[in-house]
Amino acid sequence: MHFSTTPVRVDPTRFGGSAPGSPAATVRAVVAEAAAADGADPLDEAALLALRHGLGSSAMWLAGEAGFAWRHEDALDLVVAPAERGQGLGLALAEVAVEEPGPLTAWSHGNHPAAAALAARLSFDRVRDLWVMRRSLADLPAPAPGHESDTAPVDVRPFRVGEDEDAFLALNAAAFAHHPEQGGLTREGLDERMAEPWFDPAGFLVAEQGGELVGFHWTKVHEATGSQPAVGEVYVVGVAPTAQGGGLGRRLTLAGLHHLAGRGLSDVLLYVEADNAPAVAVYGRLGFSHAPEDTHVQYARR
């Protein structure tokens, strides 16, 4: 089937809706096709959530039903339907999206040679590698014990919806003060994630000491799709700066892994910055490993 390969800018006021052929429906269809073919979502979670609110002041170009480019908050997302690749459509979409000057980054969700070639052609440099590390949920180490010598023992329990939100957000901001993506989580962003079908308070473990939250391990389950089985995820682990160095991160990580195993899952994955040597080492000691092709790459305009 032939689709137009001339990128056309989308009118933000006409983006919404679910009718077949609407811009939003076209984007969802292209994203789903790419995810099924590549084994990875072409848009990250934050981008998918943002699109639910429409385009706002961002800019999007569609090439019929064959692909799209979306420029938003100094970021560029570009997705081409699998059947339409290899014909120059990615370049055509990228060229219109980068015409306006200014800082710009783009992710390749998977270390794809085509993305590297396109980045080089557009004068984008590789600036960040995000590793996917995996392990089987069989033969897990025993749960880590608490520290009996603590003046106030640490209790690990499930998140309480309607009670823990503000305390969690304060803890998250402190634990990830130098990580703008995670540390900048707002109440609105938290509520959006808690409204997702995958959210399960039983898998959102928090560590409480003396009435104060000092750590958490938020797990996630990716349901089976097509030939892909369900898999667990170490969604995010955070420890308050005042509680770091005492083994709480390991205790929380293991508690979450045992929770996922109890859900009947066989495997678990996590995302970690490739240059975060301490975290990579911790996860390695917990049995996680990384394959070179299991890498997400961020490029930035030179």
Secondary structure as UniProt FT lines:
FT   STRAND          8..9
FT   HELIX           12..14
FT   TURN            20..21
FT   HELIX           23..38
FT   HELIX           45..51
FT   TURN            52..53
FT   TURN            56..57
FT   STRAND          59..62
FT   TURN            64..65
FT   STRAND          67..72
FT   TURN            73..74
FT   STRAND          75..80
FT   HELIX           82..84
FT   TURN            85..86
FT   HELIX           89..97
FT   STRAND          105..108
FT   HELIX           113..121
FT   TURN            122..123
FT   STRAND          124..136
FT   TURN            138..139
FT   TURN            148..149
FT   STRAND          154..158
FT   TURN            161..163
FT   HELIX           165..175
FT   TURN            176..178
FT   HELIX           180..183
FT   HELIX           187..194
FT   TURN            197..198
FT   HELIX           201..203
FT   STRAND          204..209
FT   TURN            210..211
FT   STRAND          212..222
FT   TURN            226..227
FT   STRAND          231..239
FT   HELIX           241..243
FT   TURN            244..245
FT   HELIX           248..262
FT   TURN            263..264
FT   STRAND          267..273
FT   TURN            274..275
FT   HELIX           277..285
FT   TURN            286..287
FT   STRAND          289..301
//
